[in-house]
Amino acid sequence: MLDIEIAKIYRFDGEGALKAFCDIIVSNTFLIKGLRILEGRNGLFVRMPARTGKDGKWYESIRPLSKEIRDALNDTILAAFNE
């Protein structure tokens, strides 16, 4: 598994779905900036950094290649957010 360290969580107050931005360090080798913590219908979740394509749709800039890695990222980030 990956060694995931929370570099910074930027929290937001208010009623919107966006609760925070998060930066993480993965295995002491690279920094990923701009993960978003959002409130959805089923609770909090983590959205990968994304950008808008020419077609107006959003596309992830970083994509975990397995459900296990996505779940590990989600669990680690949400645990730090809830502290």
C-alpha positions in Angstrom: 0.0 0.0 0.0 0.9 3.6 -0.3 2.3 5.8 2.6 -0.2 8.7 2.5 0.6 11.8 4.6 -1.7 14.8 4.9 0.3 17.9 4.0 -2.5 20.5 4.6 -6.3 20.7 4.9 -7.9 24.0 4.0 -11.3 24.0 5.6 -14.3 26.1 4.5 -17.2 27.3 6.6 -20.7 27.6 5.1 -23.6 25.8 3.7 -22.0 24.6 0.4 -21.1 21.1 -0.6 -17.3 21.9 -0.6 -16.0 21.4 2.9 -12.2 21.5 2.3 -9.3 21.3 0.0 -6.5 18.8 0.8 -2.9 18.4 -0.2 -1.3 15.0 0.3 2.2 13.5 0.1 2.4 10.0 -1.3 5.3 7.7 -0.2 7.5 10.7 0.5 8.0 11.0 -3.3 5.4 13.5 -4.6 2.8 16.1 -3.6 -0.8 16.0 -4.8 -2.6 19.3 -4.4 -6.2 20.2 -4.7 -8.1 17.1 -3.6 -11.6 18.2 -2.5 -13.7 17.0 0.4 -17.3 17.3 -0.5 -20.6 16.6 1.3 -22.9 14.4 -0.9 -26.2 12.6 -0.4 -24.4 9.7 1.4 -22.0 11.8 3.5 -18.5 13.1 2.9 -16.3 11.9 0.1 -13.0 12.8 -1.6 -12.8 14.1 -5.2 -9.6 13.9 -7.1 -8.2 17.1 -8.7 -10.0 17.7 -12.0 -10.1 20.1 -14.9 -12.7 21.0 -17.5 -12.3 19.6 -21.0 -13.2 21.3 -24.2 -16.6 19.6 -24.0 -17.4 21.3 -20.7 -17.2 18.0 -18.7 -14.8 17.5 -15.7 -12.0 15.0 -16.0 -9.8 13.8 -13.1 -6.1 14.9 -13.4 -5.1 12.1 -11.0 -6.9 8.8 -11.0 -6.2 5.9 -8.6 -6.0 2.7 -10.7 -7.7 0.4 -8.2 -10.7 0.6 -5.8 -8.4 -0.3 -2.9 -6.1 2.7 -3.5 -9.1 5.0 -3.9 -10.6 3.7 -0.7 -7.2 4.1 1.2 -7.0 7.7 0.0 -10.6 8.4 0.9 -10.3 6.8 4.4 -7.0 8.5 5.3 -8.1 12.0 4.1 -11.6 11.8 5.8 -10.0 10.6 9.0 -7.7 13.6 9.1 -10.6 15.9 8.2 -12.7 14.6 11.1 -10.0 15.0 13.7 
